[in-house]
Amino acid sequence: MVFSLPSSFSDGAPGVPARQDGRGRPALHRAVFALCVAFAAYSAAQSVSPRPSSYLGFDRNDYPGDQNLPVLRQTFSFLGYWLNNPPGEATNNWADKRQTLNSAGFGFLVLFNGRLDAELKTVRSAQNLGTTDAQFATVAARREGFPARTVIFLDQEEGGRMLPEQKAYIYAWLDAVAASGFRAGIYCSGIAAKDDENIITTDDIRHYAGGRSIIYFVSRDQCPPSPGCGFPKSAPDPSQSGTRFADVWQFAQSPRRPEYTARCPATYNPDGNCYPPGIAPKLHVDLDTATSPDPSQGRTP
């Protein structure tokens, strides 16, 4: 930074003395002193390492094991935490692990596995099911010890344009969670559905949300913008997903999807999975980045 002296403090023409202050010290000298102090303060501020604006996390269906938590915490700030059976699973082995993870220093991405369209019959029945599932989610969150106003994310696995019964289920679930003293979020696709007029699910849900306050966890493992399977110290900002209003971005999945990762296959393991460093045997993960080290605000002292 270059500082220049104001003209009012200049000595002026040669032979003309500088203005004096009340104590006889040249005002010019006082100005120089003040500028030096300001420059020193500026330099000190620049030497302080800035806080990261984005934080790296992971999610997976199976609990990673207590023995792996210290090593995982060296790489990740937060992790996904399932309140019910994850997609495709018959059980949920994350149950009763919140305090262990809280003590290990992890932030939380609290997840609830929603319904597939095949499970939804009519708009009315979908609304009722959404309300019932939300009650299950909030009861589970309280039982696990998550505080009020924790963000619970509904996992919407299917992409493209949401059908009427899907919208009925989603908005009923979001409304019931918000009414129960928690905050509502949704995990959904940020990739344009080529077989559905290039509809992007995040945009579709937001467009019909009617002013609801929703926290968005966007899935887009497409390279680019995804960097692929990597563990940068400076995590990418969620807005780089292409969804400017995203608070969380899932940018890598295990196994990788070839149709979206053809331009970054070398970042993944040859078997197609994404493995964090330092874990043996290997533990595959999906990679996330968020604007907070605790995206669900689920930590407690």
PEDA-V714997 format. One record per residue. RES is the residue in one small letter. OMEGA is omega in whole degrees, 0 to 359 (999 if undefined). Layout:
res:RES omega:OMEGA
res:RES omega:OMEGA
This chain:
res:m omega:179
res:v omega:177
res:f omega:175
res:s omega:183
res:l omega:174
res:p omega:182
res:s omega:182
res:s omega:180
res:f omega:182
res:s omega:177
res:d omega:180
res:g omega:184
res:a omega:178
res:p omega:178
res:g omega:179
res:v omega:184
res:p omega:176
res:a omega:178
res:r omega:179
res:q omega:172
res:d omega:186
res:g omega:183
res:r omega:177
res:g omega:178
res:r omega:179
res:p omega:179
res:a omega:179
res:l omega:181
res:h omega:179
res:r omega:180
res:a omega:179
res:v omega:179
res:f omega:181
res:a omega:180
res:l omega:177
res:c omega:177
res:v omega:180
res:a omega:180
res:f omega:179
res:a omega:178
res:a omega:179
res:y omega:181
res:s omega:179
res:a omega:180
res:a omega:181
res:q omega:183
res:s omega:179
res:v omega:180
res:s omega:180
res:p omega:175
res:r omega:179
res:p omega:179
res:s omega:178
res:s omega:187
res:y omega:184
res:l omega:177
res:g omega:178
res:f omega:171
res:d omega:177
res:r omega:182
res:n omega:184
res:d omega:176
res:y omega:187
res:p omega:180
res:g omega:181
res:d omega:185
res:q omega:182
res:n omega:186
res:l omega:181
res:p omega:180
res:v omega:179
res:l omega:181
res:r omega:177
res:q omega:182
res:t omega:190
res:f omega:176
res:s omega:184
res:f omega:178
res:l omega:176
res:g omega:181
res:y omega:184
res:w omega:176
res:l omega:177
res:n omega:183
res:n omega:178
res:p omega:181
res:p omega:177
res:g omega:183
res:e omega:179
res:a omega:180
res:t omega:179
res:n omega:182
res:n omega:171
res:w omega:184
res:a omega:177
res:d omega:180
res:k omega:185
res:r omega:183
res:q omega:177
res:t omega:181
res:l omega:177
res:n omega:180
res:s omega:179
res:a omega:175
res:g omega:180
res:f omega:165
res:g omega:188
res:f omega:171
res:l omega:189
res:v omega:189
res:l omega:174
res:f omega:182
res:n omega:182
res:g omega:185
res:r omega:171
res:l omega:183
res:d omega:180
res:a omega:179
res:e omega:183
res:l omega:185
res:k omega:180
res:t omega:178
res:v omega:181
res:r omega:181
res:s omega:177
res:a omega:176
res:q omega:180
res:n omega:180
res:l omega:177
res:g omega:179
res:t omega:180
res:t omega:180
res:d omega:178
res:a omega:178
res:q omega:177
res:f omega:181
res:a omega:183
res:t omega:175
res:v omega:179
res:a omega:180
res:a omega:179
res:r omega:180
res:r omega:180
res:e omega:178
res:g omega:177
res:f omega:184
res:p omega:175
res:a omega:179
res:r omega:168
res:t omega:177
res:v omega:175
res:i omega:182
res:f omega:173
res:l omega:180
res:d omega:178
res:q omega:188
res:e omega:184
res:e omega:185
res:g omega:183
res:g omega:180
res:r omega:178
res:m omega:179
res:l omega:184
res:p omega:181
res:e omega:176
res:q omega:177
res:k omega:180
res:a omega:180
res:y omega:184
res:i omega:185
res:y omega:175
res:a omega:179
res:w omega:180
res:l omega:181
res:d omega:183
res:a omega:177
res:v omega:180
res:a omega:181
res:a omega:183
res:s omega:177
res:g omega:174
res:f omega:174
res:r omega:188
res:a omega:174
res:g omega:179
res:i omega:172
res:y omega:181
res:c omega:186
res:s omega:173
res:g omega:181
res:i omega:178
res:a omega:180
res:a omega:184
res:k omega:180
res:d omega:182
res:d omega:176
res:e omega:179
res:n omega:176
res:i omega:174
res:i omega:188
res:t omega:180
res:t omega:181
res:d omega:181
res:d omega:181
res:i omega:180
res:r omega:182
res:h omega:183
res:y omega:185
res:a omega:176
res:g omega:178
res:g omega:178
res:r omega:176
res:s omega:184
res:i omega:174
res:i omega:187
res:y omega:173
res:f omega:191
res:v omega:176
res:s omega:174
res:r omega:180
res:d omega:182
res:q omega:180
res:c omega:341
res:p omega:11
res:p omega:181
res:s omega:175
res:p omega:183
res:g omega:181
res:c omega:179
res:g omega:186
res:f omega:184
res:p omega:175
res:k omega:174
res:s omega:183
res:a omega:178
res:p omega:178
res:d omega:180
res:p omega:179
res:s omega:177
res:q omega:176
res:s omega:186
res:g omega:175
res:t omega:189
res:r omega:183
res:f omega:180
res:a omega:173
res:d omega:179
res:v omega:180
res:w omega:171
res:q omega:188
res:f omega:175
res:a omega:179
res:q omega:174
res:s omega:354
res:p omega:180
res:r omega:178
res:r omega:187
res:p omega:183
res:e omega:181
res:y omega:187
res:t omega:182
res:a omega:182
res:r omega:177
res:c omega:184
res:p omega:183
res:a omega:179
res:t omega:179
res:y omega:173
res:n omega:178
res:p omega:178
res:d omega:176
res:g omega:182
res:n omega:178
res:c omega:184
res:y omega:177
res:p omega:182
res:p omega:170
res:g omega:183
res:i omega:175
res:a omega:359
res:p omega:186
res:k omega:184
res:l omega:184
res:h omega:184
res:v omega:162
res:d omega:184
res:l omega:182
res:d omega:171
res:t omega:185
res:a omega:178
res:t omega:180
res:s omega:175
res:p omega:179
res:d omega:191
res:p omega:178
res:s omega:184
res:q omega:185
res:g omega:179
res:r omega:173
res:t omega:180
res:p omega:999
